[in-house]
């Protein structure tokens, strides 16, 4: 199998649209982590991602009859732009089906390459289903994003360039994983030529389809996937990628949203480029691997797979970066409600800096504060802080890993509402497009009183809402049945400690 892929990679037609991207040293990261860290700059491709390689290699090899029929694909971003560029160069009609939630910047980019864009559905699966319908109806040729040997071979040219650019011993290559096309192509080439090099996949913790497949020894379908790193939000590894990955990927590292945000900042500080969340996965994986292994003086390479970032996501990313670097702790601390309490609390911090402080008077005896505090960038810094505060007599709850606290509560701290009985709290996720919030509210009906509401859009395809509803215990089943009918993804977070500490009755 490897020989087949090697032949396809060596014969791949990618350089009509792609170019050989540089392999550059991440100087600051290398110094900080005492290893030589190299970045393969696929964010510098004409469509700002590696996807043009596989798309072009697939399309250029179509028969004249298939080209004459035109091509179609479903994509929320990078694959769409790769297909559109390939078809522009080859003068082929291209139809791209994208979810209605796709940010306008990506839609406009695809249209700028001359492709016809069809917006359908709220998620990729709906767009893909519609693309299949159009393919059967109009006779278009379908171009898959990752589950195809020619697409995989096109992506494999990244490894071909990397090994020719760096001939010294290389400990490991870190590769972002979505459907598996990039890591399959690269693993095939690397393991055939330099089997001693480790191939390490990197996935978000909430979209780890390859990690779960390797654990199970077979492909698995995730119930749901996270949406932050939308470029790799895939529920099931592709059939063709799996045939390579199961034998030639050494391991998969999973990273959190906060760790991805920190990696985006790391890349910016070394390159002055802003990569998308999926594009920063390899750097997040490298940092985690070095810390886990205690690695020193090794050569490590990571693939910066894309830079199609929505500008309005940067505020959210900046918010989460310090936590991702383990340089900030988010705490709930109880103080006595009397003059001088805050000053004494500052003294107990032993000159640590406060990054955030939220407080609202609740009662005459005690105050509960939501506070962010700078700590040392190691796992111990947070533990030392909590221990110091508890030793000074403060009741402390560590909320650093509490997503509800970071996404909603920090923006809502305003005190308890004792006059609101029977409050249940739900966190919703709904597709972000014009009129979505109005539709969401209209769908809820008027039977139950909304007692709390916080809406947050951070530039992604989906927005998040935290909502309190007054509902008697006897009516709870009816409310949940109505929510299920509305169809938005949700979870009951009434028992979340961040809500109980700062907002609950």
C-alpha positions as CSV (number, residue, x, y, z in Angstrom):
1,X,0.0,0.0,0.0
2,X,2.8,2.4,0.9
3,X,4.4,1.9,-2.5
4,X,1.1,2.7,-4.3
5,X,0.8,6.0,-2.4
6,X,4.5,6.9,-2.9
7,X,4.1,6.6,-6.6
8,X,0.9,8.7,-6.5
9,X,2.6,11.4,-4.4
10,X,5.7,11.5,-6.6
11,X,3.4,11.9,-9.7
12,X,1.0,14.3,-8.0
13,X,0.0,17.4,-10.0
14,X,-0.2,20.2,-7.4
15,X,2.2,23.0,-8.4
16,X,-0.1,24.5,-11.0
17,X,-1.9,26.1,-8.1
18,X,0.2,25.3,-5.0
19,X,3.8,26.3,-4.3
20,X,6.5,24.8,-2.1
21,X,6.0,26.4,1.3
22,X,8.9,27.3,3.6
23,X,9.9,25.3,6.6
24,X,10.9,27.9,9.2
25,X,12.2,27.7,12.7
26,X,9.9,29.0,15.5
27,X,12.7,30.8,17.2
28,X,10.8,31.9,20.4
29,X,9.1,28.6,20.8
30,X,12.4,26.7,20.3
31,X,14.1,28.8,23.0
32,X,11.2,28.5,25.4
33,X,10.9,24.7,25.1
34,X,14.6,23.9,24.6
35,X,14.0,22.0,21.3
36,X,14.3,23.0,17.6
37,X,10.7,23.6,16.6
38,X,10.0,23.9,12.8
39,X,6.8,25.1,11.2
40,X,5.7,24.0,7.7
41,X,3.9,27.1,6.5
42,X,0.9,25.8,4.6
43,X,-0.9,28.9,5.7
44,X,1.0,30.7,3.0
45,X,-0.7,28.9,0.1
46,X,-2.8,30.9,-2.3
47,X,-6.0,29.8,-0.5
48,X,-4.3,30.0,2.9
49,X,-4.4,26.3,3.4
50,X,-3.0,23.0,2.1
51,X,-6.3,22.0,0.7
52,X,-5.6,23.3,-2.8
53,X,-3.0,20.4,-3.2
54,X,-5.4,17.5,-2.9
55,X,-8.3,19.3,-4.7
56,X,-6.2,20.1,-7.8
57,X,-4.5,16.7,-7.9
58,X,-8.0,15.1,-8.0
59,X,-9.6,17.4,-10.5
60,X,-6.7,17.6,-12.9
61,X,-6.9,13.8,-13.3
62,X,-10.6,13.7,-14.2
63,X,-11.5,12.5,-17.6
64,X,-12.5,15.1,-20.3
65,X,-16.1,13.9,-19.9
66,X,-16.1,14.3,-16.1
67,X,-14.6,17.8,-16.5
68,X,-17.2,18.8,-19.0
69,X,-19.9,17.9,-16.5
70,X,-18.5,20.3,-14.0
71,X,-17.6,19.4,-10.4
72,X,-19.3,19.8,-7.1
73,X,-18.3,19.6,-3.4
74,X,-19.6,20.4,0.0
75,X,-17.4,22.4,2.3
76,X,-17.6,25.0,5.0
77,X,-14.2,26.6,4.1
78,X,-10.8,25.4,3.0
79,X,-11.7,22.5,0.7
80,X,-14.2,24.8,-1.0
81,X,-11.6,27.4,-1.8
82,X,-9.2,24.7,-3.0
83,X,-11.8,23.3,-5.4
84,X,-12.8,26.7,-6.6
85,X,-9.2,27.7,-7.4
86,X,-8.5,24.4,-9.2
87,X,-11.5,24.8,-11.3
88,X,-10.6,28.4,-12.1
89,X,-7.2,27.4,-13.4
90,X,-8.6,24.4,-15.3
91,X,-11.6,26.4,-16.6
92,X,-14.1,23.9,-15.2
93,X,-17.6,24.8,-13.8
94,X,-17.6,24.4,-10.0
95,X,-20.6,24.3,-7.7
96,X,-19.8,24.6,-4.0
97,X,-22.5,23.7,-1.4
98,X,-21.8,25.5,1.9
99,X,-23.8,25.6,5.1
100,X,-25.9,28.7,5.7
101,X,-23.8,29.3,8.8
102,X,-20.5,29.7,6.8
103,X,-18.9,33.1,7.5
104,X,-19.3,35.6,4.7
105,X,-15.6,36.0,4.3
106,X,-15.3,32.3,3.2
107,X,-18.3,32.5,0.9
108,X,-16.9,35.6,-0.8
109,X,-13.5,34.0,-1.2
110,X,-15.1,31.0,-3.0
111,X,-17.1,33.3,-5.3
112,X,-14.0,35.4,-6.0
113,X,-12.5,32.3,-7.7
114,X,-15.6,32.1,-10.0
115,X,-17.4,29.1,-8.4
116,X,-21.1,29.1,-7.9
117,X,-22.1,28.9,-4.2
118,X,-25.2,27.2,-2.9
119,X,-26.0,27.8,0.7
120,X,-27.9,24.9,2.3
121,X,-28.6,23.7,5.9
122,X,-27.1,24.7,9.2
123,X,-24.3,22.1,9.2
124,X,-21.8,20.3,6.9
125,X,-23.9,17.1,6.9
126,X,-26.9,18.9,5.4
127,X,-24.7,20.7,2.9
128,X,-23.1,17.4,1.9
129,X,-26.5,15.6,1.4
130,X,-27.7,18.5,-0.8
131,X,-24.5,18.3,-2.8
132,X,-25.1,14.6,-3.4
133,X,-28.7,15.4,-4.6
134,X,-27.4,18.0,-7.1
135,X,-24.7,15.6,-8.3
136,X,-27.3,13.0,-9.1
137,X,-29.7,15.5,-10.6
138,X,-27.2,17.5,-12.7
139,X,-24.5,14.9,-13.4
140,X,-21.7,16.8,-11.6
141,X,-18.5,15.0,-10.6
142,X,-18.1,15.0,-6.8
143,X,-14.8,16.0,-5.2
144,X,-14.4,14.5,-1.7
145,X,-12.5,16.6,0.9
146,X,-10.3,13.8,2.2
147,X,-11.6,10.2,1.5
148,X,-9.9,9.7,-1.9
149,X,-6.5,8.4,-2.9
150,X,-5.7,11.2,-5.3
151,X,-6.7,13.8,-2.7
152,X,-4.5,12.0,-0.1
153,X,-1.6,11.9,-2.6
154,X,-1.9,15.6,-3.2
155,X,-1.7,16.3,0.5
156,X,1.2,13.9,0.8
157,X,3.4,16.4,-1.2
158,X,3.6,18.4,2.0
159,X,5.8,15.6,3.5
160,X,7.8,15.3,0.3
161,X,8.7,19.0,0.6
162,X,9.4,18.8,4.3
163,X,11.9,15.9,4.1
164,X,13.7,17.5,1.2
165,X,13.9,20.8,3.2
166,X,15.3,19.2,6.4
167,X,17.7,16.3,6.1
168,X,18.9,16.2,9.7
169,X,17.5,13.7,12.2
170,X,13.8,14.5,12.9
171,X,12.2,13.2,16.1
172,X,8.6,13.7,15.1
173,X,6.2,15.5,12.8
174,X,2.9,16.8,14.2
175,X,-0.1,16.9,11.9
176,X,-3.6,18.2,12.4
177,X,-6.4,15.6,11.9
178,X,-9.9,16.1,10.6
179,X,-11.1,13.5,8.1
180,X,-7.5,12.2,7.8
181,X,-6.4,13.2,4.3
182,X,-3.4,15.2,5.3
183,X,-2.0,12.9,7.9
184,X,-2.6,9.8,5.7
185,X,-0.7,11.3,2.8
186,X,2.1,12.5,5.0
187,X,2.4,9.3,7.1
188,X,2.6,7.2,3.9
189,X,5.5,9.2,2.6
190,X,7.4,9.7,5.9
191,X,7.1,6.0,7.0
192,X,8.3,4.8,3.6
193,X,11.4,7.0,3.4
194,X,12.2,7.7,7.1
195,X,10.4,5.2,9.3
196,X,12.3,6.3,12.4
197,X,10.4,9.6,12.4
198,X,7.3,9.6,14.6
199,X,4.1,10.6,13.0
200,X,1.9,12.3,15.6
201,X,-1.7,13.4,14.9
202,X,-3.2,16.2,16.8
203,X,-7.0,16.6,17.4
204,X,-9.3,18.8,19.5
205,X,-10.5,16.9,22.6
206,X,-14.1,17.3,21.4
207,X,-13.4,16.1,17.8
208,X,-11.1,13.2,18.3
209,X,-12.3,10.8,15.6
210,X,-8.9,9.3,14.8
211,X,-7.9,9.0,18.5
212,X,-11.1,7.1,19.3
213,X,-10.7,4.9,16.2
214,X,-7.1,3.9,17.2
215,X,-8.3,3.1,20.8
216,X,-11.1,0.9,19.4
217,X,-9.1,-0.7,16.6
218,X,-11.7,0.3,14.1
219,X,-13.4,3.4,12.7
220,X,-15.9,4.9,15.1
221,X,-18.5,7.7,14.6
222,X,-18.6,10.4,17.3
223,X,-22.0,11.4,18.6
224,X,-21.1,15.0,18.2
225,X,-18.1,17.2,17.5
226,X,-16.9,20.5,18.8
227,X,-17.2,23.6,16.6
228,X,-14.3,25.8,17.7
229,X,-11.7,24.2,15.3
230,X,-14.3,24.0,12.5
231,X,-11.6,22.9,10.0
232,X,-11.3,19.5,11.7
233,X,-14.8,19.1,13.0
234,X,-15.3,15.6,11.6
235,X,-17.3,12.8,13.2
236,X,-15.6,9.8,11.5
237,X,-12.2,9.2,10.0
238,X,-12.3,8.5,6.2
239,X,-12.1,5.0,4.9
240,X,-8.9,5.5,2.8
241,X,-7.2,7.6,5.5
242,X,-7.9,4.9,8.1
243,X,-6.2,2.2,6.0
244,X,-3.0,4.2,6.3
245,X,-3.4,5.7,9.8
246,X,-4.1,2.5,11.6
247,X,-0.7,1.2,10.7
248,X,1.5,4.2,10.3
249,X,0.4,6.9,12.8
250,X,2.4,6.5,16.0
251,X,0.0,8.3,18.3
252,X,-2.7,11.0,18.5
253,X,-2.5,13.9,21.0
254,X,-5.7,15.7,21.9
255,X,-5.7,19.3,23.0
256,X,-8.3,21.6,24.6
257,X,-9.8,24.8,23.2
258,X,-7.7,26.9,25.6
259,X,-4.5,25.1,24.5
260,X,-5.4,25.8,20.8
261,X,-5.9,29.5,21.6
262,X,-2.6,29.6,23.3
263,X,-1.0,28.0,20.3
264,X,-2.5,30.6,18.0
265,X,-0.8,33.3,20.0
266,X,2.5,31.3,19.9
267,X,2.4,31.2,16.1
268,X,1.6,34.9,15.9
269,X,4.5,35.8,18.2
270,X,6.9,33.7,16.0
271,X,5.6,34.5,12.6
272,X,3.3,37.5,12.9
273,X,0.6,35.4,11.1
274,X,-2.7,34.5,12.6
275,X,-3.6,30.9,11.9
276,X,-7.1,29.4,12.3
277,X,-7.8,27.0,15.2
278,X,-7.2,23.9,13.1
279,X,-4.0,25.4,11.8
280,X,-2.6,25.8,15.3
281,X,-3.3,22.2,16.4
282,X,0.2,21.0,15.6
283,X,1.8,23.6,17.8
284,X,-0.5,22.8,20.7
285,X,0.4,19.2,20.2
286,X,4.2,19.9,20.1
287,X,4.0,21.8,23.4
288,X,2.0,19.1,25.1
289,X,4.3,16.3,23.8
290,X,7.5,18.1,25.0
291,X,6.1,18.6,28.5
292,X,4.9,15.0,28.7
293,X,8.2,13.5,27.5
294,X,10.6,16.0,29.1
295,X,12.2,16.3,25.7
296,X,15.3,18.4,25.1
297,X,17.4,19.2,22.0
298,X,15.3,17.4,19.5
299,X,14.0,18.5,16.1
300,X,10.2,18.7,15.9
301,X,8.1,19.8,12.9
302,X,4.5,21.0,12.9
303,X,2.2,21.7,10.0
304,X,0.4,25.1,10.1
305,X,-2.4,23.8,8.0
306,X,-4.5,27.0,7.4
307,X,-5.1,30.6,8.2
308,X,-8.7,31.2,7.2
309,X,-9.6,33.0,10.4
310,X,-12.6,35.2,11.0
311,X,-11.4,38.4,12.5
312,X,-14.2,38.6,15.0
313,X,-13.1,35.4,16.7
314,X,-9.9,37.0,17.9
315,X,-11.6,38.5,21.0
316,X,-12.6,35.1,22.2
317,X,-9.2,33.6,21.4
318,X,-7.4,36.3,23.3
319,X,-9.7,35.7,26.3
320,X,-8.7,32.1,26.5
321,X,-5.0,32.3,25.7
322,X,-3.6,32.9,29.2
323,X,-5.6,29.9,30.6
324,X,-4.3,27.8,27.7
325,X,-0.8,28.7,28.7
326,X,-1.6,27.9,32.3
327,X,-0.7,31.5,33.2
328,X,-4.1,32.4,34.5
329,X,-6.3,30.8,37.2
330,X,-10.1,31.6,37.4
331,X,-11.3,31.3,40.9
332,X,-14.5,31.8,43.0
333,X,-13.4,33.1,46.4
334,X,-15.6,33.9,49.4
335,X,-14.7,37.1,51.3
336,X,-16.2,38.5,54.5
337,X,-18.5,41.5,53.6
338,X,-16.8,44.2,55.6
339,X,-14.4,47.1,54.9
340,X,-10.8,46.2,54.2
341,X,-11.6,42.6,52.9
342,X,-10.4,43.3,49.4
343,X,-7.1,44.8,50.7
344,X,-6.5,41.7,52.8
345,X,-7.3,39.4,49.9
346,X,-4.7,41.3,47.7
347,X,-2.1,40.7,50.4
348,X,-2.8,37.0,50.4
349,X,-2.0,36.8,46.7
350,X,1.7,37.5,47.5
351,X,2.2,40.0,44.6
352,X,0.5,37.9,42.0
353,X,-1.3,40.1,39.5
354,X,-5.1,40.2,39.2
355,X,-6.3,39.9,35.5
356,X,-10.1,40.1,36.2
357,X,-12.3,40.9,39.2
358,X,-16.1,40.6,39.3
359,X,-18.2,41.3,42.3
360,X,-21.8,42.2,43.2
361,X,-23.1,42.8,46.8
362,X,-25.2,39.8,47.8
363,X,-25.7,39.9,51.6
364,X,-24.3,41.5,54.8
365,X,-22.2,38.6,55.9
366,X,-20.1,37.5,52.9
367,X,-19.1,38.3,49.4
368,X,-18.3,36.0,46.6
369,X,-15.9,37.2,43.9
370,X,-15.1,35.9,40.4
371,X,-11.4,36.6,40.0
372,X,-8.7,35.9,37.4
373,X,-5.1,35.7,38.8
374,X,-1.8,35.4,36.9
375,X,0.2,32.3,37.9
376,X,3.5,30.7,36.8
377,X,3.2,28.8,33.5
378,X,3.5,25.4,35.0
379,X,0.9,23.0,36.4
380,X,2.0,23.9,40.0
381,X,1.4,27.6,39.8
382,X,-2.4,27.2,40.1
383,X,-2.2,24.6,42.8
384,X,0.2,26.8,44.8
385,X,-2.2,29.8,44.5
386,X,-5.2,27.8,45.7
387,X,-3.2,26.3,48.6
388,X,-2.0,29.8,49.7
389,X,-5.5,31.2,49.7
390,X,-7.0,28.3,51.6
391,X,-4.1,28.6,54.0
392,X,-5.1,32.2,54.6
393,X,-8.6,31.1,55.5
394,X,-10.5,31.7,52.3
395,X,-13.0,29.4,50.8
396,X,-11.9,28.8,47.2
397,X,-13.3,27.0,44.2
398,X,-11.1,26.6,41.1
399,X,-13.2,27.3,38.0
400,X,-10.3,27.4,35.5
401,X,-11.5,24.3,33.7
402,X,-15.2,25.2,34.0
403,X,-16.4,26.1,30.5
404,X,-19.7,27.6,31.7
405,X,-17.7,30.0,33.9
406,X,-15.4,31.1,31.1
407,X,-18.0,31.4,28.4
408,X,-20.9,33.0,30.3
409,X,-20.6,33.5,34.0
410,X,-17.6,35.8,33.9
411,X,-19.7,38.2,31.8
412,X,-22.8,38.0,34.0
413,X,-21.7,38.3,37.6
414,X,-24.3,40.5,39.1
415,X,-25.7,38.8,42.2
416,X,-28.3,36.2,43.1
417,X,-32.0,36.6,42.5
418,X,-33.9,35.3,45.6
419,X,-37.2,36.3,44.1
420,X,-36.9,33.8,41.2
421,X,-38.1,30.4,42.4
422,X,-37.9,27.1,40.4
423,X,-35.2,28.3,38.1
424,X,-33.6,25.8,35.7
425,X,-30.7,26.8,33.6
426,X,-29.8,25.5,30.1
427,X,-26.9,26.2,27.7
428,X,-27.9,26.2,24.0
429,X,-26.0,26.1,20.8
430,X,-27.7,27.3,17.7
431,X,-26.5,28.2,14.1
432,X,-25.4,31.8,13.7
433,X,-27.0,33.5,10.8
434,X,-29.3,36.6,10.3
435,X,-32.5,36.1,12.3
436,X,-31.2,33.1,14.2
437,X,-31.6,34.6,17.7
438,X,-35.2,35.8,16.9
439,X,-36.0,32.3,15.6
440,X,-34.6,30.8,18.7
441,X,-36.6,33.0,21.0
442,X,-39.8,32.6,19.0
443,X,-39.4,28.8,19.1
444,X,-39.5,28.7,22.9
445,X,-43.2,29.8,23.1
446,X,-44.7,31.8,26.1
447,X,-45.7,29.1,28.6
448,X,-42.6,29.5,30.8
449,X,-41.0,32.7,32.1
450,X,-37.4,33.4,31.0
451,X,-35.6,34.6,34.1
452,X,-32.0,34.9,32.8
453,X,-30.5,35.2,29.3
454,X,-26.9,35.6,28.0
455,X,-26.2,35.4,24.3
456,X,-22.6,35.1,23.0
457,X,-21.4,34.9,19.4
458,X,-17.6,34.7,19.0
459,X,-17.4,34.6,15.2
460,X,-18.1,30.9,14.8
461,X,-20.8,29.2,12.8
462,X,-22.7,28.5,16.1
463,X,-23.6,30.8,19.0
464,X,-24.1,30.0,22.6
465,X,-26.9,31.0,24.9
466,X,-27.3,30.6,28.6
467,X,-30.9,30.8,29.6
468,X,-32.7,30.5,32.9
469,X,-36.4,29.4,32.9
470,X,-38.9,29.3,35.8
471,X,-40.5,25.9,35.7
472,X,-42.2,23.7,38.3
473,X,-40.8,20.2,38.8
474,X,-44.1,18.7,37.5
475,X,-43.7,20.7,34.3
476,X,-40.0,19.9,33.6
477,X,-40.7,17.0,31.4
478,X,-43.0,19.1,29.2
479,X,-40.3,21.8,29.0
480,X,-37.7,19.3,27.9
481,X,-40.1,17.8,25.3
482,X,-40.6,21.3,23.9
483,X,-36.9,22.0,23.8
484,X,-36.3,18.7,22.0
485,X,-39.0,19.7,19.4
486,X,-37.3,23.1,18.9
487,X,-34.2,21.1,17.8
488,X,-31.4,23.2,19.2
489,X,-28.6,21.3,20.9
490,X,-28.7,22.0,24.7
491,X,-27.7,20.8,28.1
492,X,-29.1,21.3,31.6
493,X,-26.4,23.2,33.6
494,X,-28.5,24.0,36.7
495,X,-26.1,22.1,39.0
496,X,-23.0,23.7,37.6
497,X,-21.1,25.2,40.5
498,X,-20.3,28.5,38.7
499,X,-24.0,29.2,38.3
500,X,-24.8,28.1,41.8
501,X,-22.0,30.4,43.3
502,X,-22.8,33.6,41.4
503,X,-26.3,33.6,39.9
504,X,-28.4,30.8,41.4
505,X,-31.2,31.3,43.9
